[in-house]
Amino acid sequence: MECENKPANAEFSVSCDRRKSARPPEPCAIVIFGASGDLTARKLIPAFFDLFKIDRLPDDFIIVGASRSPLNDDTFRARLTDKHQGEPGDDDKWQSFLERCFYVPLDYDKAADYVTLRQRLGALDKTYNTAGNLVFYLAIPPGIYPLVSRHLGEAGMSRESAGGGWVRIVVEKPFGRDLASARELNHTMHESFSEEQIFRIDHYLAKETVQNVLMLRFANTLFEPLWNRNYIEYVGILAAEKLGVEHRAGYYEDSGVIRDMFQNHMMQLLALTAMEAPSVFEAPRVHEEKVKVFRSIKPFTEARPAENLILGQYGAGKIDNAAAAAYRQEPGVDPGSNTPTFAMLRLFIDNWRWRGVPFYIASGKRLAEKKTKIVVQFKAIPHYMFRYLLGDEIPANRLILGIYPREEIKLSFQAKLPGTQLCMQTVKMDFQYQNRAHTLDAYSRSLLDCINGDHMLFWGQDGVEQTWKYLDPILSSCSQYGGEGRRLNFYEPRSWGPDESLAWMRRILNV
Ligand SMILES: NC(=O)c1ccc[n+]([C@@H]2O[C@H](COP(=O)([O-])OP(=O)(O)OC[C@H]3O[C@@H](n4cnc5c(N)ncnc54)[C@H](OP(=O)(O)O)[C@@H]3O)[C@@H](O)[C@H]2O)c1
């Protein structure tokens, strides 16, 4: 099978997923609830437009925006155009794309509005031949997911139509705010939709390097025999953001870093790094292996929490010589807020492969750089025969899977420095994705997979519930820390987090 992205001068073999290349996406209507919002303008429409530009959307597709704002097709299109950051030469394509965008005003709790939506979709289906296939995208505040899901069921839009059209629903994070609410949300959604129809999106999973973790581990002989407690000292996972909460304080105050980053993105990176090889590369088998990792995480205990959890919140300071507000001073934030904007967690996976290996996971806002990576630190060699010549220290091998800003793989090892003298140096083998062919943005890829009915890049219900089960005690620990005001450590803006975590951040995450 020939690869569409195959570089002209590829020296080695390239093989592609035969199922995907062979199958064009099926016609469909995409309904975005919350179409007047931030996510739609910043992520969804640009992602759909990118797919449209490279002919990856079905020939027969439409996008229908639905939200309370009093818009019509024309004003919706004008609004999309206002926010559209086009590239030179895109204008004609953008106009053709807009012709496929429609709008239905809808009050999320009004049953009659869903009937109107159904009728409009029926009429559009006749004109645009969308074959009755529907993707519902919930780009609305999580509190109203159950409401919309129920109304779709009651309006008869959640089940496959007599004509055979399929129906799918995409749910944005957060999937609940703890185990109890996640279970309740799953239960409510299952009243109208089957698990097979639900796509819980985590765009991190669609990033090239994230997808590559499994290929690196399981398509090479080299790494897997070493990928265990016998050879690995520790694993570090970092997702650092430079920005503060910006305009999303309302959401963040209620969520904090554990709900915003750990329950979803960080846990997925952990699972990909730690899971066993599935028997085949199919979504249900991959999901099963990830869930086994989540089940094996040693439960968090209150004993010695300082060794396992460091929480922080950004304070006031200066950024580029201008005053920068503390988190507590941000608009919409409670001035006494104890919401953590930084966390560093040390956890252990209690299974044969990982027993005793610490996993350090850190994420925070307003840190020194925007950076995401996985660091795999191998153990030092058992015997150092050069010690009399070169001294005592020899750095152990380290593998870095860079996710942002550079999608890259770097392996460090020791080599002789060329010359007559015996000198050793650490060198790096370096693979950079940006040198390769065009890659799709993570949202575009996830949306395309949803249209293709592929669950690989989405969360299953089991995974969501298992991760909350592990994180619930940490969340209650956060509130206790905050309440006492003792354990929430403040940090300078554009630093690498609170002083308490700095040594870990430097040694383990190499910041
Ligand atoms: N924005 C992001 O970067 C981002 C990233 C990851 C996940 N998410 C998730 O994606 C979803 C949408 O995010 P967003 O940032 O686009 O949200 P948003 O802008 O706050 O809200 C989206 C739309 O929902 C409607 N809405 C807002 N508050 C409402 C309320 N209390 N009751 C009923 N309707 C309300 C509004 O439309 P109308 O008033 O016109 O109905 C609004 O335009 C959320 O679940 C969020 O957690 C967002």
The ligand as an SDF file (V2000), in Angstrom:
LIG
                    3D

 48 52  0  0  0  0  0  0  0  0999 V2000
  -12.0860   26.1140   24.5460 N   0  0  0  0  0  0  0  0  0  0  0  0
  -11.1510   25.1970   24.6350 C   0  0  0  0  0  0  0  0  0  0  0  0
   -9.9780   25.4210   24.2640 O   0  0  0  0  0  0  0  0  0  0  0  0
  -11.4940   23.8070   25.1500 C   0  0  0  0  0  0  0  0  0  0  0  0
  -10.4660   22.8580   25.2410 C   0  0  0  0  0  0  0  0  0  0  0  0
  -10.7680   21.5700   25.6820 C   0  0  0  0  0  0  0  0  0  0  0  0
  -12.0610   21.2670   26.0330 C   0  0  0  0  0  0  0  0  0  0  0  0
  -13.0340   22.2050   25.9600 N   0  0  0  0  0  0  0  0  0  0  0  0
  -14.3970   21.8150   26.3170 C   0  0  0  0  0  0  0  0  0  0  0  0
  -15.2430   22.0730   25.2090 O   0  0  0  0  0  0  0  0  0  0  0  0
  -16.5190   22.5210   25.6360 C   0  0  0  0  0  0  0  0  0  0  0  0
  -16.8100   23.8660   24.9940 C   0  0  0  0  0  0  0  0  0  0  0  0
  -15.8090   24.7640   25.3460 O   0  0  0  0  0  0  0  0  0  0  0  0
  -15.8690   26.3270   24.9750 P   0  0  0  0  0  0  0  0  0  0  0  0
  -14.6240   26.9210   25.4920 O   0  0  0  0  0  0  0  0  0  0  0  0
  -16.2460   26.5090   23.5650 O   0  0  0  0  0  0  0  0  0  0  0  0
  -17.0700   26.7770   25.9020 O   0  0  0  0  0  0  0  0  0  0  0  0
  -17.8300   28.1790   25.9350 P   0  0  0  0  0  0  0  0  0  0  0  0
  -17.3060   29.0950   24.8880 O   0  0  0  0  0  0  0  0  0  0  0  0
  -17.8390   28.6330   27.3510 O   0  0  0  0  0  0  0  0  0  0  0  0
  -19.3280   27.7200   25.6250 O   0  0  0  0  0  0  0  0  0  0  0  0
  -19.7470   27.2270   24.3700 C   0  0  0  0  0  0  0  0  0  0  0  0
  -21.1620   27.7000   24.1060 C   0  0  0  0  0  0  0  0  0  0  0  0
  -22.0260   27.0600   25.0360 O   0  0  0  0  0  0  0  0  0  0  0  0
  -23.0750   27.9720   25.3620 C   0  0  0  0  0  0  0  0  0  0  0  0
  -23.0920   28.1600   26.8240 N   0  0  0  0  0  0  0  0  0  0  0  0
  -22.1250   28.7160   27.5920 C   0  0  0  0  0  0  0  0  0  0  0  0
  -22.4900   28.6960   28.8820 N   0  0  0  0  0  0  0  0  0  0  0  0
  -23.6930   28.1170   28.9330 C   0  0  0  0  0  0  0  0  0  0  0  0
  -24.5740   27.7930   29.9800 C   0  0  0  0  0  0  0  0  0  0  0  0
  -24.2830   28.0540   31.2460 N   0  0  0  0  0  0  0  0  0  0  0  0
  -25.7180   27.1790   29.6800 N   0  0  0  0  0  0  0  0  0  0  0  0
  -26.0200   26.8710   28.4170 C   0  0  0  0  0  0  0  0  0  0  0  0
  -25.2190   27.1860   27.3720 N   0  0  0  0  0  0  0  0  0  0  0  0
  -24.0690   27.7730   27.6170 C   0  0  0  0  0  0  0  0  0  0  0  0
  -22.7900   29.2900   24.6820 C   0  0  0  0  0  0  0  0  0  0  0  0
  -23.5530   29.3150   23.4870 O   0  0  0  0  0  0  0  0  0  0  0  0
  -25.0300   29.9340   23.4340 P   0  0  0  0  0  0  0  0  0  0  0  0
  -25.1840   30.9060   24.5360 O   0  0  0  0  0  0  0  0  0  0  0  0
  -25.0730   30.5520   22.0770 O   0  0  0  0  0  0  0  0  0  0  0  0
  -25.8900   28.7440   23.5530 O   0  0  0  0  0  0  0  0  0  0  0  0
  -21.3350   29.1870   24.3070 C   0  0  0  0  0  0  0  0  0  0  0  0
  -21.0350   29.8840   23.1380 O   0  0  0  0  0  0  0  0  0  0  0  0
  -16.4560   22.5540   27.1550 C   0  0  0  0  0  0  0  0  0  0  0  0
  -16.9540   21.3580   27.6570 O   0  0  0  0  0  0  0  0  0  0  0  0
  -14.9730   22.6340   27.4580 C   0  0  0  0  0  0  0  0  0  0  0  0
  -14.6560   22.0490   28.6920 O   0  0  0  0  0  0  0  0  0  0  0  0
  -12.7720   23.4690   25.5120 C   0  0  0  0  0  0  0  0  0  0  0  0
  1  2  1  0
  2  3  2  0
  2  4  1  0
  4  5  1  0
  4 48  2  0
  5  6  2  0
  6  7  1  0
  7  8  2  0
  8  9  1  0
  8 48  1  0
  9 10  1  0
  9 46  1  0
 10 11  1  0
 11 12  1  0
 11 44  1  0
 12 13  1  0
 13 14  1  0
 14 15  2  0
 14 16  1  0
 14 17  1  0
 17 18  1  0
 18 19  2  0
 18 20  1  0
 18 21  1  0
 21 22  1  0
 22 23  1  0
 23 24  1  0
 23 42  1  0
 24 25  1  0
 25 26  1  0
 25 36  1  0
 26 27  1  0
 26 35  1  0
 27 28  2  0
 28 29  1  0
 29 30  1  0
 29 35  2  0
 30 31  1  0
 30 32  2  0
 32 33  1  0
 33 34  2  0
 34 35  1  0
 36 37  1  0
 36 42  1  0
 37 38  1  0
 38 39  2  0
 38 40  1  0
 38 41  1  0
 42 43  1  0
 44 45  1  0
 44 46  1  0
 46 47  1  0
M  CHG  2   8   1  16  -1
M  END
$$$$
